[in-house]
Protein backbone atom coordinates (compact mmCIF):
# COMPACT_ATOMS: atom_id res chain seq x y z
CA UNK A 1 0.00 0.00 0.00
CA UNK A 2 1.25 3.43 -0.88
CA UNK A 3 0.33 6.78 0.48
CA UNK A 4 1.06 8.38 -2.88
CA UNK A 5 -0.45 8.39 -6.37
CA UNK A 6 1.33 7.78 -9.60
CA UNK A 7 3.59 5.25 -11.19
CA UNK A 8 6.81 6.16 -9.54
CA UNK A 9 6.77 9.67 -11.01
CA UNK A 10 6.99 12.39 -8.38
CA UNK A 11 5.64 12.28 -4.86
CA UNK A 12 2.23 13.78 -4.34
CA UNK A 13 0.30 14.92 -1.34
CA UNK A 14 -1.36 12.19 0.77
CA UNK A 15 -4.86 11.17 -0.06
CA UNK A 16 -6.04 12.73 3.19
CA UNK A 17 -4.96 15.38 5.71
CA UNK A 18 -4.67 13.95 9.20
CA UNK A 19 -6.32 16.16 11.81
CA UNK A 20 -5.58 15.03 15.38
CA UNK A 21 -8.62 15.04 17.55
CA UNK A 22 -7.08 16.27 20.83
CA UNK A 23 -8.93 17.92 23.64
CA UNK A 24 -7.88 21.58 23.88
CA UNK A 25 -7.95 21.43 27.67
CA UNK A 26 -5.52 18.51 27.57
CA UNK A 27 -3.18 20.46 25.31
CA UNK A 28 -3.37 23.41 27.69
CA UNK A 29 -2.58 21.13 30.63
CA UNK A 30 0.44 19.66 28.83
CA UNK A 31 1.64 23.11 27.87
CA UNK A 32 1.27 24.39 31.46
CA UNK A 33 3.13 21.37 32.79
CA UNK A 34 5.99 21.95 30.36
CA UNK A 35 6.17 25.60 31.37
CA UNK A 36 6.14 24.60 35.02
CA UNK A 37 8.99 22.15 34.48
CA UNK A 38 10.97 24.77 32.61
CA UNK A 39 10.44 27.26 35.45
CA UNK A 40 11.51 24.68 38.04
CA UNK A 41 14.61 23.94 36.02
CA UNK A 42 15.40 27.64 35.69
CA UNK A 43 15.00 28.19 39.43
CA UNK A 44 17.11 25.17 40.24
CA UNK A 45 19.87 26.40 37.97
CA UNK A 46 19.65 29.83 39.56
CA UNK A 47 19.86 28.26 43.02
CA UNK A 48 22.89 26.22 42.05
CA UNK A 49 24.56 29.28 40.55
CA UNK A 50 23.90 31.27 43.73
CA UNK A 51 25.26 28.46 45.90
CA UNK A 52 28.37 28.22 43.75
CA UNK A 53 28.86 31.97 44.04
CA UNK A 54 28.42 31.82 47.84
CA UNK A 55 30.78 28.88 48.15
CA UNK A 56 33.49 30.65 46.17
CA UNK A 57 33.05 33.86 48.17
CA UNK A 58 33.07 32.11 51.56
CA UNK A 59 36.10 30.03 50.65
CA UNK A 60 38.05 33.06 49.46
CA UNK A 61 37.26 34.99 52.64
CA UNK A 62 38.10 32.02 54.87
CA UNK A 63 41.48 31.63 53.20
CA UNK A 64 42.18 35.32 53.87
CA UNK A 65 41.14 34.98 57.53
CA UNK A 66 43.36 31.94 58.08
CA UNK A 67 46.40 33.84 56.84
CA UNK A 68 46.22 36.00 59.98
CA UNK A 69 46.39 33.03 62.38
CA UNK A 70 49.50 31.75 64.18
CA UNK A 71 51.35 29.13 62.16
CA UNK A 72 50.46 26.28 64.53
CA UNK A 73 46.75 26.77 63.95
CA UNK A 74 47.04 27.92 60.35
CA UNK A 75 48.27 24.48 59.28
CA UNK A 76 45.16 22.85 60.73
CA UNK A 77 42.92 24.71 58.30
CA UNK A 78 43.54 22.71 55.15
CA UNK A 79 41.69 23.38 51.91
CA UNK A 80 39.30 20.51 52.66
CA UNK A 81 38.51 21.91 56.11
CA UNK A 82 37.88 25.40 54.76
CA UNK A 83 35.78 23.99 51.93
CA UNK A 84 33.74 22.03 54.48
CA UNK A 85 33.15 25.15 56.56
CA UNK A 86 32.10 27.14 53.48
CA UNK A 87 29.77 24.37 52.32
CA UNK A 88 27.94 24.04 55.65
CA UNK A 89 27.21 27.79 55.60
CA UNK A 90 25.50 27.92 52.22
CA UNK A 91 21.88 27.40 53.30
CA UNK A 92 22.19 29.77 56.27
CA UNK A 93 21.19 27.24 58.94
CA UNK A 94 24.57 27.25 60.68
CA UNK A 95 24.48 31.05 60.90
CA UNK A 96 21.18 30.80 62.77
CA UNK A 97 22.51 28.05 65.05
CA UNK A 98 25.63 30.04 65.97
CA UNK A 99 23.54 33.16 66.66
CA UNK A 100 21.22 31.16 68.88
CA UNK A 101 24.11 29.58 70.78
CA UNK A 102 25.68 33.01 71.27
CA UNK A 103 22.44 34.39 72.72
CA UNK A 104 22.11 31.41 75.07
CA UNK A 105 25.72 31.78 76.22
CA UNK A 106 25.37 35.49 76.94
CA UNK A 107 22.16 34.90 78.88
CA UNK A 108 23.71 32.04 80.86
CA UNK A 109 26.83 34.05 81.68
CA UNK A 110 24.73 36.97 82.90
CA UNK A 111 22.59 34.68 85.04
CA UNK A 112 25.62 33.00 86.58
CA UNK A 113 27.33 36.32 87.24
CA UNK A 114 24.18 37.72 88.81
CA UNK A 115 23.84 34.62 90.95
CA UNK A 116 27.36 35.05 92.27
CA UNK A 117 26.95 38.77 92.89
CA UNK A 118 23.73 38.13 94.77
CA UNK A 119 25.57 35.79 97.09
CA UNK A 120 28.45 38.21 97.61
CA UNK A 121 26.11 41.16 98.23
CA UNK A 122 23.24 39.18 99.67
CA UNK A 123 22.49 41.55 102.56
CA UNK A 124 21.60 44.25 99.98
CA UNK A 125 19.45 42.09 97.76
CA UNK A 126 15.98 40.87 98.66
CA UNK A 127 15.24 39.17 95.33
CA UNK A 128 17.43 36.13 95.91
CA UNK A 129 16.35 32.64 95.14
CA UNK A 130 15.43 30.51 98.08
CA UNK A 131 18.73 28.69 98.48
CA UNK A 132 20.68 31.95 98.18
CA UNK A 133 18.45 33.66 100.75
CA UNK A 134 18.98 30.83 103.21
CA UNK A 135 22.72 30.98 102.70
CA UNK A 136 22.76 34.76 103.21
CA UNK A 137 20.62 34.72 106.35
CA UNK A 138 22.82 32.00 107.76
CA UNK A 139 25.95 34.06 107.09
CA UNK A 140 24.50 37.23 108.63
CA UNK A 141 23.28 35.35 111.68
CA UNK A 142 26.71 33.82 112.18
CA UNK A 143 28.35 37.23 112.00
CA UNK A 144 25.86 38.72 114.46
CA UNK A 145 26.29 35.83 116.87
CA UNK A 146 30.07 36.10 116.68
CA UNK A 147 29.93 39.87 117.18
CA UNK A 148 27.72 39.48 120.25
CA UNK A 149 30.01 36.82 121.69
CA UNK A 150 33.09 38.95 121.16
CA UNK A 151 31.40 42.03 122.66
CA UNK A 152 30.47 40.09 125.79
CA UNK A 153 34.02 38.77 126.07
CA UNK A 154 35.44 42.29 125.85
CA UNK A 155 33.00 43.53 128.49
CA UNK A 156 34.11 40.77 130.85
CA UNK A 157 37.67 42.02 130.46
CA UNK A 158 36.70 45.21 132.27
CA UNK A 159 36.78 43.12 135.44
CA UNK A 160 39.83 41.15 134.32
CA UNK A 161 42.12 43.46 132.29
CA UNK A 162 44.86 40.87 132.06
CA UNK A 163 42.61 38.70 129.88
CA UNK A 164 42.17 41.40 127.22
CA UNK A 165 45.08 40.33 124.93
CA UNK A 166 43.87 36.73 124.99
CA UNK A 167 40.29 37.72 124.24
CA UNK A 168 41.31 40.00 121.39
CA UNK A 169 43.49 37.27 119.90
CA UNK A 170 40.67 34.77 120.23
CA UNK A 171 38.20 37.19 118.65
CA UNK A 172 40.52 37.81 115.70
CA UNK A 173 41.01 34.08 115.21
CA UNK A 174 37.28 33.39 115.30
CA UNK A 175 36.58 36.21 112.87
CA UNK A 176 39.21 34.91 110.47
CA UNK A 177 37.80 31.39 110.71
CA UNK A 178 34.32 32.65 109.87
CA UNK A 179 35.54 34.73 106.94
CA UNK A 180 37.51 31.75 105.65
CA UNK A 181 34.39 29.62 105.86
CA UNK A 182 32.32 32.16 103.96
CA UNK A 183 35.08 32.54 101.36
CA UNK A 184 35.07 28.77 100.93
CA UNK A 185 31.33 28.83 100.29
CA UNK A 186 31.80 31.56 97.68
CA UNK A 187 34.54 29.43 96.14
CA UNK A 188 32.10 26.53 95.88
CA UNK A 189 29.70 28.79 94.02
CA UNK A 190 32.53 29.79 91.66
CA UNK A 191 33.32 26.14 91.02
CA UNK A 192 29.67 25.51 90.21
CA UNK A 193 29.73 28.43 87.78
CA UNK A 194 32.78 26.96 86.04
CA UNK A 195 31.11 23.55 85.76
CA UNK A 196 27.96 25.07 84.29
CA UNK A 197 30.02 27.01 81.74
CA UNK A 198 31.93 23.83 80.84
CA UNK A 199 28.63 22.05 80.27
CA UNK A 200 27.45 24.94 78.13
CA UNK A 201 30.56 24.63 75.96
CA UNK A 202 30.01 20.87 75.59
CA UNK A 203 26.43 21.47 74.49
CA UNK A 204 27.62 23.99 71.91
CA UNK A 205 30.24 21.58 70.60
CA UNK A 206 27.69 18.79 70.25
CA UNK A 207 25.19 21.05 68.48
CA UNK A 208 27.71 22.30 65.92
CA UNK A 209 29.04 18.78 65.38
CA UNK A 210 25.52 17.60 64.53
CA UNK A 211 25.19 20.59 62.19
CA UNK A 212 28.19 19.29 60.24
CA UNK A 213 30.68 22.05 61.07
CA UNK A 214 34.24 20.67 60.57
CA UNK A 215 36.57 20.20 63.59
CA UNK A 216 33.69 20.32 66.07
CA UNK A 217 33.40 17.55 68.65
CA UNK A 218 33.06 17.40 72.42
CA UNK A 219 36.55 18.05 73.76
CA UNK A 220 38.37 19.95 76.49
CA UNK A 221 41.70 19.99 74.67
CA UNK A 222 42.93 23.62 74.73
CA UNK A 223 44.26 23.43 71.16
CA UNK A 224 41.07 21.91 69.76
CA UNK A 225 38.90 24.38 71.66
CA UNK A 226 41.03 27.22 70.29
CA UNK A 227 40.46 25.94 66.74
CA UNK A 228 36.73 25.82 67.38
CA UNK A 229 36.81 29.38 68.68
CA UNK A 230 38.54 30.50 65.49
CA UNK A 231 35.85 28.79 63.42
CA UNK A 232 33.08 30.51 65.38
CA UNK A 233 34.82 33.83 64.81
CA UNK A 234 35.04 33.08 61.08
CA UNK A 235 31.33 32.23 60.92
CA UNK A 236 30.30 35.39 62.75
CA UNK A 237 32.42 37.51 60.44
CA UNK A 238 31.10 35.80 57.31
CA UNK A 239 27.50 36.32 58.44
CA UNK A 240 27.91 40.08 58.08
CA UNK A 241 30.07 40.05 54.96
CA UNK A 242 28.84 40.51 51.38
CA UNK A 243 28.76 37.41 49.19
C-alpha angles and dihedrals in degrees: 000000000000131000090211137069127230140053100283093299113124127328116265134197117281119270089249140023112237112226113189113225100218126157110249091219089056091051090050091050092051091047092050091049091052091049090048091051091048091051091049090050091049092050092047091052090048090050092050091048091051092048091050090050091049092047092052092047094047093046093050092050093046091053089052092049093050091055089069094056126098112270094249092061096032091067091056092063100076123176090261092053093049091046089051092051092048092048095051090054098055100091093043096238095115090052089057092046093051091047091051093048090049091053092049092049094050091048092048093048091050092049093049092047091049090049091054094045091050090056093047093047097029096136089063097046124073096176096076123135116255098263091047092049091052091049092049096047089049091052094048092047091051091051092048092048092049092047091051092048092050092047091053090048092052091048090053088055089067086076093039109034093173090067094058098092091049093048093048091049091048091048092051091049093050092048091051091048091052093047090048090052093050091046089053090053090051088049089055089054089051090051090051090051090052092050092050091050090049090052090049090054091049090052090051092049092050093048094051091044090056089048089059099247108158120247093018119129136127105282142138095202106130093219094049092045089051090053090051091050090053090052092051089050090051092051093049091050093047091050090066097038126097117254 
